[in-house]
């Protein structure tokens, strides 16, 4: 049995993926979506004193660091 964890960013609650979760990444520029596997999550990451959690995702053999806000757990 696993837990579902959420983090508050601004006024939204975002689900934190666990290592090994299958993720859908929504592209901000286009309607295209990418799929990958969660490697790790850094919820303590900050940009200019604002919380900006990032997710390390394996997509097509590449490691990408993606903001948590554009990720959807499948």
PDB file of N, CA, C and O in Angstrom:
ATOM      1  N   UNK A   1       0.841  -1.166   0.000  1.00  0.00           N
ATOM      2  CA  UNK A   1       0.000   0.000   0.000  1.00  0.00           C
ATOM      3  C   UNK A   1       0.895   1.241   0.000  1.00  0.00           C
ATOM      4  O   UNK A   1       1.854   1.317   0.769  1.00  0.00           O
ATOM      5  N   UNK A   2       0.585   2.206  -0.855  1.00  0.00           N
ATOM      6  CA  UNK A   2       1.408   3.405  -0.942  1.00  0.00           C
ATOM      7  C   UNK A   2       0.595   4.638  -0.558  1.00  0.00           C
ATOM      8  O   UNK A   2      -0.636   4.623  -0.561  1.00  0.00           O
ATOM      9  N   UNK A   3       1.304   5.682  -0.234  1.00  0.00           N
ATOM     10  CA  UNK A   3       0.677   6.947   0.133  1.00  0.00           C
ATOM     11  C   UNK A   3       0.646   7.878  -1.060  1.00  0.00           C
ATOM     12  O   UNK A   3       1.485   7.781  -1.956  1.00  0.00           O
ATOM     13  N   UNK A   4      -0.314   8.774  -1.072  1.00  0.00           N
ATOM     14  CA  UNK A   4      -0.364   9.830  -2.066  1.00  0.00           C
ATOM     15  C   UNK A   4      -0.036  11.125  -1.340  1.00  0.00           C
ATOM     16  O   UNK A   4      -0.747  11.535  -0.423  1.00  0.00           O
ATOM     17  N   UNK A   5       1.049  11.761  -1.764  1.00  0.00           N
ATOM     18  CA  UNK A   5       1.492  13.000  -1.130  1.00  0.00           C
ATOM     19  C   UNK A   5       1.212  14.175  -2.047  1.00  0.00           C
ATOM     20  O   UNK A   5       1.307  14.064  -3.269  1.00  0.00           O
ATOM     21  N   UNK A   6       0.866  15.301  -1.444  1.00  0.00           N
ATOM     22  CA  UNK A   6       0.606  16.532  -2.178  1.00  0.00           C
ATOM     23  C   UNK A   6       1.461  17.648  -1.594  1.00  0.00           C
ATOM     24  O   UNK A   6       1.826  17.604  -0.419  1.00  0.00           O
ATOM     25  N   UNK A   7       1.781  18.649  -2.411  1.00  0.00           N
ATOM     26  CA  UNK A   7       2.525  19.815  -1.969  1.00  0.00           C
ATOM     27  C   UNK A   7       1.755  21.048  -2.419  1.00  0.00           C
ATOM     28  O   UNK A   7       1.184  21.072  -3.510  1.00  0.00           O
ATOM     29  N   UNK A   8       1.743  22.068  -1.575  1.00  0.00           N
ATOM     30  CA  UNK A   8       1.049  23.307  -1.912  1.00  0.00           C
ATOM     31  C   UNK A   8       2.035  24.243  -2.602  1.00  0.00           C
ATOM     32  O   UNK A   8       3.071  24.595  -2.038  1.00  0.00           O
ATOM     33  N   UNK A   9       1.704  24.639  -3.818  1.00  0.00           N
ATOM     34  CA  UNK A   9       2.516  25.585  -4.587  1.00  0.00           C
ATOM     35  C   UNK A   9       1.587  26.706  -5.008  1.00  0.00           C
ATOM     36  O   UNK A   9       0.695  26.511  -5.834  1.00  0.00           O
ATOM     37  N   UNK A  10       1.801  27.881  -4.437  1.00  0.00           N
ATOM     38  CA  UNK A  10       0.884  28.982  -4.692  1.00  0.00           C
ATOM     39  C   UNK A  10      -0.452  28.660  -4.050  1.00  0.00           C
ATOM     40  O   UNK A  10      -0.534  28.453  -2.839  1.00  0.00           O
ATOM     41  N   UNK A  11      -1.499  28.620  -4.865  1.00  0.00           N
ATOM     42  CA  UNK A  11      -2.835  28.283  -4.356  1.00  0.00           C
ATOM     43  C   UNK A  11      -3.297  26.909  -4.827  1.00  0.00           C
ATOM     44  O   UNK A  11      -4.466  26.561  -4.661  1.00  0.00           O
ATOM     45  N   UNK A  12      -2.382  26.113  -5.421  1.00  0.00           N
ATOM     46  CA  UNK A  12      -2.734  24.799  -5.929  1.00  0.00           C
ATOM     47  C   UNK A  12      -2.071  23.710  -5.091  1.00  0.00           C
ATOM     48  O   UNK A  12      -1.006  23.915  -4.508  1.00  0.00           O
ATOM     49  N   UNK A  13      -2.718  22.554  -5.044  1.00  0.00           N
ATOM     50  CA  UNK A  13      -2.128  21.363  -4.451  1.00  0.00           C
ATOM     51  C   UNK A  13      -1.733  20.435  -5.580  1.00  0.00           C
ATOM     52  O   UNK A  13      -2.572  20.051  -6.395  1.00  0.00           O
ATOM     53  N   UNK A  14      -0.449  20.068  -5.634  1.00  0.00           N
ATOM     54  CA  UNK A  14       0.066  19.215  -6.699  1.00  0.00           C
ATOM     55  C   UNK A  14       0.472  17.863  -6.127  1.00  0.00           C
ATOM     56  O   UNK A  14       1.098  17.789  -5.070  1.00  0.00           O
ATOM     57  N   UNK A  15       0.115  16.803  -6.827  1.00  0.00           N
ATOM     58  CA  UNK A  15       0.475  15.448  -6.394  1.00  0.00           C
ATOM     59  C   UNK A  15       1.944  15.200  -6.672  1.00  0.00           C
ATOM     60  O   UNK A  15       2.439  15.504  -7.758  1.00  0.00           O
ATOM     61  N   UNK A  16       2.637  14.650  -5.697  1.00  0.00           N
ATOM     62  CA  UNK A  16       4.055  14.336  -5.846  1.00  0.00           C
ATOM     63  C   UNK A  16       4.186  12.906  -6.357  1.00  0.00           C
ATOM     64  O   UNK A  16       3.716  11.976  -5.703  1.00  0.00           O
ATOM     65  N   UNK A  17       4.818  12.712  -7.517  1.00  0.00           N
ATOM     66  CA  UNK A  17       4.992  11.348  -8.023  1.00  0.00           C
ATOM     67  C   UNK A  17       6.074  10.611  -7.233  1.00  0.00           C
ATOM     68  O   UNK A  17       6.993  11.228  -6.693  1.00  0.00           O
ATOM     69  N   UNK A  18       5.955   9.307  -7.173  1.00  0.00           N
ATOM     70  CA  UNK A  18       6.955   8.463  -6.528  1.00  0.00           C
ATOM     71  C   UNK A  18       7.912   7.933  -7.589  1.00  0.00           C
ATOM     72  O   UNK A  18       7.592   7.920  -8.777  1.00  0.00           O
ATOM     73  N   UNK A  19       9.079   7.500  -7.151  1.00  0.00           N
ATOM     74  CA  UNK A  19      10.058   6.937  -8.075  1.00  0.00           C
ATOM     75  C   UNK A  19       9.437   5.733  -8.781  1.00  0.00           C
ATOM     76  O   UNK A  19       8.885   4.840  -8.138  1.00  0.00           O
ATOM     77  N   UNK A  20       9.535   5.721 -10.111  1.00  0.00           N
ATOM     78  CA  UNK A  20       8.989   4.629 -10.906  1.00  0.00           C
ATOM     79  C   UNK A  20       7.604   4.891 -11.466  1.00  0.00           C
ATOM     80  O   UNK A  20       7.115   4.105 -12.277  1.00  0.00           O
ATOM     81  N   UNK A  21       6.957   5.978 -11.054  1.00  0.00           N
ATOM     82  CA  UNK A  21       5.630   6.313 -11.584  1.00  0.00           C
ATOM     83  C   UNK A  21       5.729   6.695 -13.057  1.00  0.00           C
ATOM     84  O   UNK A  21       6.693   7.333 -13.480  1.00  0.00           O
ATOM     85  N   UNK A  22       4.725   6.299 -13.830  1.00  0.00           N
ATOM     86  CA  UNK A  22       4.631   6.664 -15.239  1.00  0.00           C
ATOM     87  C   UNK A  22       3.995   8.045 -15.317  1.00  0.00           C
ATOM     88  O   UNK A  22       2.920   8.260 -14.755  1.00  0.00           O
ATOM     89  N   UNK A  23       4.643   8.989 -16.007  1.00  0.00           N
ATOM     90  CA  UNK A  23       4.213  10.385 -16.030  1.00  0.00           C
ATOM     91  C   UNK A  23       3.878  10.858 -17.439  1.00  0.00           C
ATOM     92  O   UNK A  23       4.452  10.401 -18.428  1.00  0.00           O
ATOM     93  N   UNK A  24       2.937  11.780 -17.494  1.00  0.00           N
ATOM     94  CA  UNK A  24       2.598  12.473 -18.737  1.00  0.00           C
ATOM     95  C   UNK A  24       3.044  13.920 -18.558  1.00  0.00           C
ATOM     96  O   UNK A  24       2.666  14.576 -17.587  1.00  0.00           O
ATOM     97  N   UNK A  25       3.844  14.414 -19.492  1.00  0.00           N
ATOM     98  CA  UNK A  25       4.342  15.780 -19.432  1.00  0.00           C
ATOM     99  C   UNK A  25       3.640  16.585 -20.513  1.00  0.00           C
ATOM    100  O   UNK A  25       3.759  16.285 -21.701  1.00  0.00           O
ATOM    101  N   UNK A  26       2.908  17.610 -20.093  1.00  0.00           N
ATOM    102  CA  UNK A  26       2.192  18.465 -21.042  1.00  0.00           C
ATOM    103  C   UNK A  26       3.122  19.592 -21.473  1.00  0.00           C
ATOM    104  O   UNK A  26       3.603  20.352 -20.633  1.00  0.00           O
ATOM    105  N   UNK A  27       3.376  19.706 -22.753  1.00  0.00           N
ATOM    106  CA  UNK A  27       4.237  20.752 -23.288  1.00  0.00           C
ATOM    107  C   UNK A  27       3.545  22.107 -23.168  1.00  0.00           C
ATOM    108  O   UNK A  27       2.356  22.226 -23.464  1.00  0.00           O
ATOM    109  N   UNK A  28       4.279  23.121 -22.740  1.00  0.00           N
ATOM    110  CA  UNK A  28       3.714  24.455 -22.583  1.00  0.00           C
ATOM    111  C   UNK A  28       3.583  25.183 -23.914  1.00  0.00           C
ATOM    112  O   UNK A  28       2.710  26.039 -24.064  1.00  0.00           O
ATOM    113  N   UNK A  29       4.428  24.859 -24.872  1.00  0.00           N
ATOM    114  CA  UNK A  29       4.415  25.546 -26.158  1.00  0.00           C
ATOM    115  C   UNK A  29       3.395  24.968 -27.133  1.00  0.00           C
ATOM    116  O   UNK A  29       2.819  25.702 -27.936  1.00  0.00           O
ATOM    117  N   UNK A  30       3.169  23.664 -27.068  1.00  0.00           N
ATOM    118  CA  UNK A  30       2.263  23.028 -28.026  1.00  0.00           C
ATOM    119  C   UNK A  30       1.307  22.098 -27.286  1.00  0.00           C
ATOM    120  O   UNK A  30       1.358  21.978 -26.062  1.00  0.00           O
ATOM    121  N   UNK A  31       0.453  21.456 -28.036  1.00  0.00           N
ATOM    122  CA  UNK A  31      -0.507  20.519 -27.455  1.00  0.00           C
ATOM    123  C   UNK A  31       0.093  19.126 -27.301  1.00  0.00           C
ATOM    124  O   UNK A  31      -0.591  18.202 -26.860  1.00  0.00           O
ATOM    125  N   UNK A  32       1.355  18.970 -27.658  1.00  0.00           N
ATOM    126  CA  UNK A  32       2.008  17.671 -27.620  1.00  0.00           C
ATOM    127  C   UNK A  32       2.271  17.226 -26.178  1.00  0.00           C
ATOM    128  O   UNK A  32       2.567  18.048 -25.310  1.00  0.00           O
ATOM    129  N   UNK A  33       2.160  15.929 -25.936  1.00  0.00           N
ATOM    130  CA  UNK A  33       2.431  15.363 -24.617  1.00  0.00           C
ATOM    131  C   UNK A  33       3.563  14.342 -24.738  1.00  0.00           C
ATOM    132  O   UNK A  33       3.672  13.641 -25.744  1.00  0.00           O
ATOM    133  N   UNK A  34       4.391  14.267 -23.716  1.00  0.00           N
ATOM    134  CA  UNK A  34       5.491  13.311 -23.648  1.00  0.00           C
ATOM    135  C   UNK A  34       5.249  12.401 -22.452  1.00  0.00           C
ATOM    136  O   UNK A  34       4.634  12.805 -21.466  1.00  0.00           O
ATOM    137  N   UNK A  35       5.737  11.173 -22.548  1.00  0.00           N
ATOM    138  CA  UNK A  35       5.573  10.213 -21.469  1.00  0.00           C
ATOM    139  C   UNK A  35       6.940   9.780 -20.975  1.00  0.00           C
ATOM    140  O   UNK A  35       7.877   9.631 -21.760  1.00  0.00           O
ATOM    141  N   UNK A  36       7.050   9.579 -19.667  1.00  0.00           N
ATOM    142  CA  UNK A  36       8.313   9.171 -19.093  1.00  0.00           C
ATOM    143  C   UNK A  36       8.120   8.534 -17.733  1.00  0.00           C
ATOM    144  O   UNK A  36       6.995   8.334 -17.274  1.00  0.00           O
ATOM    145  N   UNK A  37       9.251   8.216 -17.088  1.00  0.00           N
ATOM    146  CA  UNK A  37       9.262   7.568 -15.782  1.00  0.00           C
ATOM    147  C   UNK A  37       9.942   8.485 -14.780  1.00  0.00           C
ATOM    148  O   UNK A  37      10.996   9.056 -15.064  1.00  0.00           O
ATOM    149  N   UNK A  38       9.335   8.626 -13.605  1.00  0.00           N
ATOM    150  CA  UNK A  38       9.879   9.471 -12.551  1.00  0.00           C
ATOM    151  C   UNK A  38      11.135   8.835 -11.961  1.00  0.00           C
ATOM    152  O   UNK A  38      11.129   7.659 -11.597  1.00  0.00           O
ATOM    153  N   UNK A  39      12.207   9.612 -11.868  1.00  0.00           N
ATOM    154  CA  UNK A  39      13.451   9.146 -11.260  1.00  0.00           C
ATOM    155  C   UNK A  39      13.598   9.692  -9.841  1.00  0.00           C
ATOM    156  O   UNK A  39      14.011   8.967  -8.936  1.00  0.00           O
ATOM    157  N   UNK A  40      13.262  10.965  -9.646  1.00  0.00           N
ATOM    158  CA  UNK A  40      13.314  11.578  -8.316  1.00  0.00           C
ATOM    159  C   UNK A  40      12.531  12.888  -8.347  1.00  0.00           C
ATOM    160  O   UNK A  40      12.197  13.412  -9.409  1.00  0.00           O
ATOM    161  N   UNK A  41      12.248  13.405  -7.138  1.00  0.00           N
ATOM    162  CA  UNK A  41      11.518  14.661  -6.997  1.00  0.00           C
ATOM    163  C   UNK A  41      12.248  15.523  -5.981  1.00  0.00           C
ATOM    164  O   UNK A  41      12.644  15.039  -4.921  1.00  0.00           O
ATOM    165  N   UNK A  42      12.427  16.801  -6.304  1.00  0.00           N
ATOM    166  CA  UNK A  42      13.036  17.754  -5.382  1.00  0.00           C
ATOM    167  C   UNK A  42      11.975  18.791  -5.020  1.00  0.00           C
ATOM    168  O   UNK A  42      11.764  19.756  -5.755  1.00  0.00           O
ATOM    169  N   UNK A  43      11.306  18.585  -3.876  1.00  0.00           N
ATOM    170  CA  UNK A  43      10.247  19.503  -3.459  1.00  0.00           C
ATOM    171  C   UNK A  43      10.798  20.734  -2.759  1.00  0.00           C
ATOM    172  O   UNK A  43      10.062  21.698  -2.551  1.00  0.00           O
ATOM    173  N   UNK A  44      12.064  20.728  -2.392  1.00  0.00           N
ATOM    174  CA  UNK A  44      12.665  21.861  -1.690  1.00  0.00           C
ATOM    175  C   UNK A  44      13.293  22.877  -2.645  1.00  0.00           C
ATOM    176  O   UNK A  44      13.785  23.912  -2.197  1.00  0.00           O
ATOM    177  N   UNK A  45      13.286  22.603  -3.941  1.00  0.00           N
ATOM    178  CA  UNK A  45      13.900  23.499  -4.929  1.00  0.00           C
ATOM    179  C   UNK A  45      13.172  24.844  -4.930  1.00  0.00           C
ATOM    180  O   UNK A  45      11.942  24.892  -4.906  1.00  0.00           O
ATOM    181  N   UNK A  46      13.926  25.913  -4.958  1.00  0.00           N
ATOM    182  CA  UNK A  46      13.354  27.262  -4.937  1.00  0.00           C
ATOM    183  C   UNK A  46      13.999  28.127  -6.013  1.00  0.00           C
ATOM    184  O   UNK A  46      15.165  27.946  -6.365  1.00  0.00           O
ATOM    185  N   UNK A  47      13.211  29.072  -6.527  1.00  0.00           N
ATOM    186  CA  UNK A  47      13.693  30.069  -7.474  1.00  0.00           C
ATOM    187  C   UNK A  47      13.276  31.427  -6.933  1.00  0.00           C
ATOM    188  O   UNK A  47      12.084  31.712  -6.816  1.00  0.00           O
ATOM    189  N   UNK A  48      14.240  32.256  -6.608  1.00  0.00           N
ATOM    190  CA  UNK A  48      13.992  33.596  -6.054  1.00  0.00           C
ATOM    191  C   UNK A  48      13.036  33.552  -4.865  1.00  0.00           C
ATOM    192  O   UNK A  48      12.051  34.289  -4.825  1.00  0.00           O
ATOM    193  N   UNK A  49      13.329  32.688  -3.902  1.00  0.00           N
ATOM    194  CA  UNK A  49      12.564  32.542  -2.658  1.00  0.00           C
ATOM    195  C   UNK A  49      11.133  32.068  -2.852  1.00  0.00           C
ATOM    196  O   UNK A  49      10.317  32.206  -1.941  1.00  0.00           O
ATOM    197  N   UNK A  50      10.807  31.513  -4.011  1.00  0.00           N
ATOM    198  CA  UNK A  50       9.486  30.925  -4.242  1.00  0.00           C
ATOM    199  C   UNK A  50       9.662  29.438  -4.477  1.00  0.00           C
ATOM    200  O   UNK A  50      10.616  29.013  -5.128  1.00  0.00           O
ATOM    201  N   UNK A  51       8.742  28.649  -3.947  1.00  0.00           N
ATOM    202  CA  UNK A  51       8.814  27.200  -4.109  1.00  0.00           C
ATOM    203  C   UNK A  51       8.578  26.842  -5.571  1.00  0.00           C
ATOM    204  O   UNK A  51       7.599  27.276  -6.178  1.00  0.00           O
ATOM    205  N   UNK A  52       9.490  26.044  -6.129  1.00  0.00           N
ATOM    206  CA  UNK A  52       9.432  25.630  -7.526  1.00  0.00           C
ATOM    207  C   UNK A  52       9.911  24.180  -7.619  1.00  0.00           C
ATOM    208  O   UNK A  52      11.022  23.929  -8.086  1.00  0.00           O
ATOM    209  N   UNK A  53       9.084  23.217  -7.178  1.00  0.00           N
ATOM    210  CA  UNK A  53       9.514  21.822  -7.180  1.00  0.00           C
ATOM    211  C   UNK A  53       9.763  21.298  -8.580  1.00  0.00           C
ATOM    212  O   UNK A  53       9.034  21.616  -9.519  1.00  0.00           O
ATOM    213  N   UNK A  54      10.816  20.484  -8.707  1.00  0.00           N
ATOM    214  CA  UNK A  54      11.153  19.907 -10.010  1.00  0.00           C
ATOM    215  C   UNK A  54      11.193  18.384  -9.901  1.00  0.00           C
ATOM    216  O   UNK A  54      11.424  17.818  -8.832  1.00  0.00           O
ATOM    217  N   UNK A  55      10.961  17.746 -11.041  1.00  0.00           N
ATOM    218  CA  UNK A  55      10.930  16.292 -11.126  1.00  0.00           C
ATOM    219  C   UNK A  55      11.974  15.844 -12.142  1.00  0.00           C
ATOM    220  O   UNK A  55      12.048  16.389 -13.244  1.00  0.00           O
ATOM    221  N   UNK A  56      12.772  14.862 -11.775  1.00  0.00           N
ATOM    222  CA  UNK A  56      13.736  14.273 -12.698  1.00  0.00           C
ATOM    223  C   UNK A  56      13.024  13.127 -13.413  1.00  0.00           C
ATOM    224  O   UNK A  56      12.583  12.169 -12.778  1.00  0.00           O
ATOM    225  N   UNK A  57      12.913  13.232 -14.749  1.00  0.00           N
ATOM    226  CA  UNK A  57      12.121  12.284 -15.539  1.00  0.00           C
ATOM    227  C   UNK A  57      12.991  11.674 -16.639  1.00  0.00           C
ATOM    228  O   UNK A  57      13.762  12.372 -17.298  1.00  0.00           O
ATOM    229  N   UNK A  58      12.854  10.372 -16.823  1.00  0.00           N
ATOM    230  CA  UNK A  58      13.521   9.669 -17.919  1.00  0.00           C
ATOM    231  C   UNK A  58      12.546   9.614 -19.091  1.00  0.00           C
ATOM    232  O   UNK A  58      11.513   8.948 -19.018  1.00  0.00           O
ATOM    233  N   UNK A  59      12.885  10.325 -20.185  1.00  0.00           N
ATOM    234  CA  UNK A  59      12.036  10.396 -21.380  1.00  0.00           C
ATOM    235  C   UNK A  59      12.878  10.011 -22.589  1.00  0.00           C
ATOM    236  O   UNK A  59      13.814  10.724 -22.949  1.00  0.00           O
ATOM    237  N   UNK A  60      12.553   8.910 -23.203  1.00  0.00           N
ATOM    238  CA  UNK A  60      13.247   8.493 -24.424  1.00  0.00           C
ATOM    239  C   UNK A  60      14.753   8.400 -24.276  1.00  0.00           C
ATOM    240  O   UNK A  60      15.475   8.771 -25.201  1.00  0.00           O
ATOM    241  N   UNK A  61      15.250   7.924 -23.157  1.00  0.00           N
ATOM    242  CA  UNK A  61      16.680   7.769 -22.933  1.00  0.00           C
ATOM    243  C   UNK A  61      17.369   9.027 -22.431  1.00  0.00           C
ATOM    244  O   UNK A  61      18.581   9.013 -22.215  1.00  0.00           O
ATOM    245  N   UNK A  62      16.637  10.105 -22.241  1.00  0.00           N
ATOM    246  CA  UNK A  62      17.209  11.361 -21.735  1.00  0.00           C
ATOM    247  C   UNK A  62      16.640  11.664 -20.350  1.00  0.00           C
ATOM    248  O   UNK A  62      15.482  11.361 -20.062  1.00  0.00           O
ATOM    249  N   UNK A  63      17.468  12.264 -19.504  1.00  0.00           N
ATOM    250  CA  UNK A  63      17.012  12.720 -18.197  1.00  0.00           C
ATOM    251  C   UNK A  63      16.644  14.195 -18.323  1.00  0.00           C
ATOM    252  O   UNK A  63      17.462  15.016 -18.740  1.00  0.00           O
ATOM    253  N   UNK A  64      15.401  14.525 -17.958  1.00  0.00           N
ATOM    254  CA  UNK A  64      14.925  15.909 -18.010  1.00  0.00           C
ATOM    255  C   UNK A  64      14.505  16.354 -16.617  1.00  0.00           C
ATOM    256  O   UNK A  64      13.982  15.557 -15.838  1.00  0.00           O
ATOM    257  N   UNK A  65      14.733  17.622 -16.304  1.00  0.00           N
ATOM    258  CA  UNK A  65      14.257  18.218 -15.067  1.00  0.00           C
ATOM    259  C   UNK A  65      13.062  19.099 -15.429  1.00  0.00           C
ATOM    260  O   UNK A  65      13.203  20.105 -16.125  1.00  0.00           O
ATOM    261  N   UNK A  66      11.885  18.703 -14.944  1.00  0.00           N
ATOM    262  CA  UNK A  66      10.622  19.296 -15.366  1.00  0.00           C
ATOM    263  C   UNK A  66       9.908  19.862 -14.155  1.00  0.00           C
ATOM    264  O   UNK A  66       9.916  19.241 -13.092  1.00  0.00           O
ATOM    265  N   UNK A  67       9.280  21.045 -14.292  1.00  0.00           N
ATOM    266  CA  UNK A  67       8.489  21.583 -13.170  1.00  0.00           C
ATOM    267  C   UNK A  67       7.319  20.668 -12.829  1.00  0.00           C
ATOM    268  O   UNK A  67       6.693  20.092 -13.719  1.00  0.00           O
ATOM    269  N   UNK A  68       7.034  20.540 -11.559  1.00  0.00           N
ATOM    270  CA  UNK A  68       5.965  19.666 -11.092  1.00  0.00           C
ATOM    271  C   UNK A  68       4.600  20.080 -11.628  1.00  0.00           C
ATOM    272  O   UNK A  68       3.717  19.235 -11.778  1.00  0.00           O
ATOM    273  N   UNK A  69       4.414  21.360 -11.918  1.00  0.00           N
ATOM    274  CA  UNK A  69       3.125  21.865 -12.362  1.00  0.00           C
ATOM    275  C   UNK A  69       2.648  21.361 -13.706  1.00  0.00           C
ATOM    276  O   UNK A  69       1.450  21.424 -13.985  1.00  0.00           O
ATOM    277  N   UNK A  70       3.548  20.856 -14.562  1.00  0.00           N
ATOM    278  CA  UNK A  70       3.131  20.393 -15.896  1.00  0.00           C
ATOM    279  C   UNK A  70       3.128  18.872 -16.003  1.00  0.00           C
ATOM    280  O   UNK A  70       3.027  18.317 -17.097  1.00  0.00           O
ATOM    281  N   UNK A  71       3.241  18.198 -14.842  1.00  0.00           N
ATOM    282  CA  UNK A  71       3.286  16.741 -14.828  1.00  0.00           C
ATOM    283  C   UNK A  71       1.966  16.174 -14.332  1.00  0.00           C
ATOM    284  O   UNK A  71       1.323  16.726 -13.439  1.00  0.00           O
ATOM    285  N   UNK A  72       1.584  15.058 -14.936  1.00  0.00           N
ATOM    286  CA  UNK A  72       0.364  14.350 -14.539  1.00  0.00           C
ATOM    287  C   UNK A  72       0.732  12.879 -14.335  1.00  0.00           C
ATOM    288  O   UNK A  72       1.294  12.254 -15.234  1.00  0.00           O
ATOM    289  N   UNK A  73       0.425  12.326 -13.171  1.00  0.00           N
ATOM    290  CA  UNK A  73       0.718  10.927 -12.878  1.00  0.00           C
ATOM    291  C   UNK A  73      -0.323  10.062 -13.564  1.00  0.00           C
ATOM    292  O   UNK A  73      -1.523  10.290 -13.414  1.00  0.00           O
ATOM    293  N   UNK A  74       0.135   9.071 -14.315  1.00  0.00           N
ATOM    294  CA  UNK A  74      -0.783   8.179 -15.059  1.00  0.00           C
ATOM    295  C   UNK A  74      -1.098   6.950 -14.270  1.00  0.00           C
ATOM    296  O   UNK A  74      -1.850   6.093 -14.736  1.00  0.00           O
TER     297      UNK A  74
END
